[in-house]
Amino acid sequence: MINVPPVRFTRERVFPDPARIARGVPHRDAAVTARSLDARGLRTLSVTGGNRNIKLLTPITYPLRKLEMRISMFTRALRVATVFGGLLVAGYTLPQSAIAAPKCAPATTAHKEVVAAMEGFIAALRAGDLQRFQQVTTSDFYVYDGGMRLTGPALMELIGKAQASGKHYEWSVTEAELHVECNLAWLTYVNQGALEDASGRQPMTWLESAILEYADQRWRIRFAHSTRAAKTP
């Protein structure tokens, strides 16, 4: 609330007379006192502030329009400050519905679809199919393999160079274990495969894992990790 004391004119207070100033009368002589204001006429302007009504007495020649504009601007600023302050006090936050929540994957088909995405990933690597590879991976995909961090294109290039040198890989997804939390999945599996080159075919096993994300009704791989399994004695 705003409490403004009422404005009072004293008997000896001097006010400039704009009409006389306009006629060229020196400012010191072109003045009227509060006593003579009644003879010139007064206009009453009522302003509500807080719990009291304030009456301002102004000469008729005073530019009331400017005063009214200032009061209007002050009232608008006060309303904005009141609303903003109320929001802060109330601890206003965005409704949860305004924040887009991720769409969860169907739990009944998650295991089958995740394994299919992983098998598509392997098939794209073996075929050197970049378009298919991009369909089953996210744009920020990377993998830890052979002690290196590789992006999708770097991994495709590495496999392509190995195949060009005469090496051919066989990979498969076995013993898959899946953990799903809404739109994220963590997959672990045993990659039973082999490496074939000029010296012959050598069976190999890798322990691998991947993190997948469900979006646009499809599972895509965001991260993968591969470690060569230790030889059994």
C-alpha positions as CSV (number, residue, x, y, z in Angstrom):
1,M,0.0,0.0,0.0
2,I,1.2,3.6,-0.7
3,N,0.7,6.3,1.9
4,V,1.3,9.8,0.6
5,P,0.8,12.8,2.9
6,P,-1.7,15.4,1.6
7,V,-0.2,18.4,-0.2
8,R,-0.8,21.7,1.6
9,F,0.0,25.2,0.4
10,T,1.3,27.6,3.0
11,R,0.1,31.2,3.0
12,E,3.6,32.6,2.1
13,R,4.5,29.9,-0.5
14,V,5.2,31.4,-3.9
15,F,4.2,29.9,-7.2
16,P,5.3,31.0,-10.7
17,D,2.6,32.6,-12.8
18,P,3.0,31.1,-16.4
19,A,0.6,33.7,-17.9
20,R,2.6,36.6,-16.7
21,I,5.9,35.0,-17.6
22,A,4.6,34.5,-21.1
23,R,4.0,38.3,-21.3
24,G,7.7,38.9,-20.5
25,V,7.3,39.9,-16.9
26,P,10.5,39.0,-14.9
27,H,10.2,35.7,-13.0
28,R,10.7,37.3,-9.6
29,D,7.7,39.7,-10.3
30,A,5.6,37.1,-12.2
31,A,4.6,35.2,-9.1
32,V,1.5,34.6,-7.1
33,T,1.1,33.5,-3.5
34,A,-1.2,30.8,-2.1
35,R,-3.3,33.6,-0.8
36,S,-4.0,35.0,-4.3
37,L,-4.6,31.6,-5.9
38,D,-8.3,31.6,-4.9
39,A,-8.8,34.8,-6.8
40,R,-7.3,33.2,-9.9
41,G,-9.3,30.0,-9.5
42,L,-8.2,26.5,-8.5
43,R,-8.8,23.1,-10.0
44,T,-9.0,20.0,-7.8
45,L,-7.5,16.7,-8.9
46,S,-8.3,13.6,-6.8
47,V,-5.8,10.8,-6.7
48,T,-6.3,7.6,-4.7
49,G,-3.1,6.3,-3.0
50,G,-3.2,3.6,-0.4
51,N,-5.9,4.1,2.2
52,R,-6.4,7.9,1.7
53,N,-7.6,10.2,-1.0
54,I,-5.2,13.0,-1.8
55,K,-6.5,16.3,-3.2
56,L,-4.0,18.3,-5.1
57,L,-4.8,22.0,-5.7
58,T,-3.2,23.3,-8.9
59,P,-3.6,26.6,-10.8
60,I,-5.8,26.4,-13.9
61,T,-2.8,27.2,-16.1
62,Y,-0.8,24.2,-14.8
63,P,-0.4,21.5,-17.5
64,L,-2.6,18.9,-16.0
65,R,-2.2,16.6,-18.9
66,K,1.5,15.9,-18.0
67,L,0.6,15.2,-14.4
68,E,-2.2,12.8,-15.4
69,M,0.2,10.9,-17.8
70,R,2.8,10.5,-15.0
71,I,0.1,9.2,-12.6
72,S,-1.1,6.7,-15.3
73,M,2.5,5.5,-15.9
74,F,3.1,5.1,-12.2
75,T,-0.1,3.1,-11.8
76,R,0.8,0.7,-14.6
77,A,4.3,0.2,-13.2
78,L,2.8,-0.5,-9.8
79,R,0.5,-3.1,-11.3
80,V,3.3,-4.9,-13.1
81,A,5.5,-4.8,-10.0
82,T,2.6,-6.2,-7.9
83,V,2.0,-9.1,-10.3
84,F,5.7,-10.0,-10.7
85,G,6.3,-9.8,-6.9
86,G,3.3,-12.1,-6.4
87,L,4.7,-14.7,-8.8
88,L,8.0,-14.6,-7.0
89,V,6.4,-15.0,-3.6
90,A,4.2,-17.9,-4.8
91,G,7.3,-19.7,-6.2
92,Y,5.8,-19.8,-9.7
93,T,7.1,-22.5,-11.9
94,L,6.3,-23.8,-15.4
95,P,3.6,-26.5,-15.4
96,Q,5.0,-30.0,-16.0
97,S,2.7,-30.3,-19.0
98,A,4.6,-27.5,-20.7
99,I,7.8,-29.6,-20.6
100,A,7.8,-32.3,-23.3
101,A,8.3,-35.6,-21.7
102,P,10.0,-38.4,-23.6
103,K,7.8,-41.1,-25.0
104,C,8.5,-44.5,-23.4
105,A,9.1,-47.5,-25.6
106,P,6.6,-50.4,-25.6
107,A,7.9,-52.8,-22.9
108,T,6.5,-55.9,-24.6
109,T,8.5,-55.5,-27.8
110,A,11.6,-53.7,-26.4
111,H,13.8,-56.8,-26.2
112,K,13.1,-57.9,-29.8
113,E,13.5,-54.4,-31.3
114,V,16.7,-53.6,-29.4
115,V,18.4,-56.9,-30.5
116,A,17.2,-56.2,-34.1
117,A,18.8,-52.7,-33.9
118,M,22.1,-54.3,-32.8
119,E,22.0,-56.9,-35.5
120,G,21.3,-54.1,-38.0
121,F,24.3,-52.2,-36.7
122,I,26.6,-55.3,-37.2
123,A,25.2,-55.9,-40.7
124,A,25.8,-52.3,-41.7
125,L,29.4,-52.5,-40.5
126,R,30.1,-55.7,-42.5
127,A,28.5,-54.3,-45.7
128,G,30.0,-50.9,-45.3
129,D,26.5,-49.5,-45.6
130,L,26.7,-45.9,-44.2
131,Q,23.0,-45.2,-44.8
132,R,21.8,-48.2,-42.9
133,F,24.4,-47.5,-40.2
134,Q,23.0,-44.0,-39.7
135,Q,19.4,-45.4,-39.4
136,V,20.3,-47.5,-36.3
137,T,22.6,-45.0,-34.6
138,T,22.2,-41.4,-33.2
139,S,24.0,-38.4,-34.7
140,D,26.3,-38.3,-31.6
141,F,27.1,-42.0,-31.6
142,Y,30.6,-43.2,-30.6
143,V,32.2,-46.5,-29.6
144,Y,35.1,-47.6,-27.4
145,D,36.9,-50.4,-29.3
146,G,40.6,-51.4,-29.4
147,G,41.5,-48.9,-26.8
148,M,40.2,-46.0,-29.0
149,R,37.2,-43.7,-29.0
150,L,35.7,-43.8,-32.5
151,T,32.8,-41.9,-34.0
152,G,30.5,-43.6,-36.4
153,P,32.3,-42.5,-39.6
154,A,35.7,-43.3,-38.0
155,L,34.5,-46.8,-37.1
156,M,33.2,-47.4,-40.6
157,E,36.5,-46.3,-42.1
158,L,38.5,-48.5,-39.8
159,I,36.4,-51.6,-40.7
160,G,36.6,-50.7,-44.4
161,K,40.4,-50.5,-44.3
162,A,40.6,-53.9,-42.5
163,Q,38.4,-55.5,-45.2
164,A,40.4,-54.0,-48.0
165,S,43.5,-55.6,-46.5
166,G,41.9,-59.0,-46.8
167,K,40.4,-59.4,-43.3
168,H,36.8,-60.5,-43.0
169,Y,34.8,-60.5,-39.7
170,E,31.9,-62.5,-38.5
171,W,29.8,-61.2,-35.6
172,S,26.6,-62.2,-33.9
173,V,24.5,-61.2,-30.9
174,T,24.1,-64.0,-28.3
175,E,23.2,-64.2,-24.6
176,A,21.6,-60.8,-24.8
177,E,20.5,-59.2,-21.5
178,L,18.4,-56.0,-21.7
179,H,17.5,-53.4,-19.1
180,V,14.9,-50.8,-20.2
181,E,14.0,-47.5,-18.5
182,C,11.3,-45.7,-20.4
183,N,13.1,-44.5,-23.6
184,L,16.6,-45.7,-22.7
185,A,18.0,-49.3,-22.9
186,W,21.2,-50.9,-21.7
187,L,22.2,-54.0,-23.6
188,T,24.9,-56.5,-22.8
189,Y,25.7,-59.5,-25.0
190,V,28.4,-62.0,-26.1
191,N,29.6,-61.5,-29.7
192,Q,30.4,-64.9,-31.0
193,G,32.3,-64.6,-34.3
194,A,35.5,-65.1,-36.2
195,L,38.3,-63.4,-38.1
196,E,39.2,-64.8,-41.5
197,D,42.3,-63.7,-43.5
198,A,45.0,-65.3,-45.7
199,S,46.2,-67.5,-42.8
200,G,42.7,-69.0,-42.3
201,R,39.7,-68.7,-40.0
202,Q,40.1,-68.0,-36.3
203,P,37.1,-68.1,-34.0
204,M,36.9,-65.1,-31.7
205,T,34.6,-63.9,-28.9
206,W,34.0,-60.3,-27.7
207,L,32.2,-59.0,-24.6
208,E,30.1,-56.1,-25.8
209,S,27.5,-53.6,-24.5
210,A,25.5,-50.7,-25.9
211,I,23.2,-47.9,-24.8
212,L,20.2,-47.2,-27.0
213,E,17.6,-44.4,-27.1
214,Y,14.0,-44.7,-28.2
215,A,12.7,-41.8,-30.3
216,D,10.3,-41.5,-33.3
217,Q,9.1,-45.1,-32.6
218,R,12.6,-46.5,-33.2
219,W,15.6,-47.7,-31.1
220,R,18.9,-46.1,-32.0
221,I,22.4,-46.8,-30.6
222,R,24.1,-43.9,-28.8
223,F,27.1,-45.7,-27.4
224,A,28.8,-49.1,-27.8
225,H,31.8,-50.8,-26.2
226,S,33.7,-53.9,-27.2
227,T,36.3,-55.9,-25.4
228,R,38.1,-59.1,-26.6
229,A,37.1,-62.0,-24.3
230,A,39.9,-63.7,-22.5
231,K,40.9,-67.2,-23.8
232,T,39.6,-70.0,-21.7
233,P,42.4,-72.3,-20.4
